[in-house]
Structure formats: structure tokens, C-alpha cells
Amino acid sequence: MRQGQVVSVGLAGAFLGSLGGGPLADGVGRKGSFAYTATTCAVGAALCASARSFSALLLGRLVCGLGIGAALCCVSLFIPEVAPPSQRGFLCSLNQLFTCGGILLSIVAGLPLARAGPAYWRKMFAVAILPCIAQLGALLWVP
């Protein structure tokens, strides 16, 4: 039951984050919204990795979900705005492919950690901070 709660609160956060993604992107700009979502995801992953109680883990998952939902919304706004008309469909499809591929990679990356012992989940959440840092670094080249 607890595993279901951990998954569900992340999805609830993603739902709420997607509702706020558009206003966020309009308010702080596309690049600012990418920085905000990467930071939110990193903070959520750090909260999860360092959680000392179940409620702290749920809070971390909620924060991660908020960042993920907002990021998916902001990226879906950004790509059609900057892509040439002849490339928009391809780039939007590529975004969906990479989103699904990232989910698959996260599952595959967690498999060896699952054998590492009962605290493996802390390592999985800690590793989730790395893509957030990479996204923040990549913002230097975003138009």
C-alpha cells in the first residue's frame, strides 16, 4: 500500500504541476521556467533521498511531481515556438520519444540498485539529482 502511495503522490504532483506550467512559463519566461522546474525536481529528489519518515518521502515525491508536470508543460510550449515550421512535428515527436525513453531508462537504472539492499531507494533518488544539474547546465545554450 505504501508503494502505491509513493507513486500516486508523484503523479498527483505532476498533474498539479502541469496545471501551473503554462502560467509559470508566461510569468518567468521559458528559460526561467526550465531553471525553476530543474531546481524543483532536484530539491524533491534530495528530499526523497534524505527522508527520515514516510511523510517526508511523500513530500519529496510531491515536489518532484510538481517539477516534472510543469517541465512537461513548458517544454511542450517551447518546442513549437522555437522550431522552424518544417521541423515542429518531428521535434515534438522526438520530445515524446525521449520522455518515454527516460522513463524506461529510470526503470532500468533502478534494477541494479534494487539488489543493493533495503536502502537502495535512497540511491535512486540521489541519482535523480544528476539530470537536474545537467538541465541547469544546458540552459546556457537555450535560446
Buried (B, 14 or more C-beta within 10 A) or exposed (E): EEEEEBEEBBEBBBEBBBBBBBEBBEEBEBBBBBBBBBBBBBBBBBBBBEBEEEEEBBBBBBBBBBBBBBBBBBBBBBBEEEBEEEEBEEEBEEBEEEBEEEEEEEEEEBEEBEEEEEEBBBBBBBBBBEBBEEBBEEEEEEE
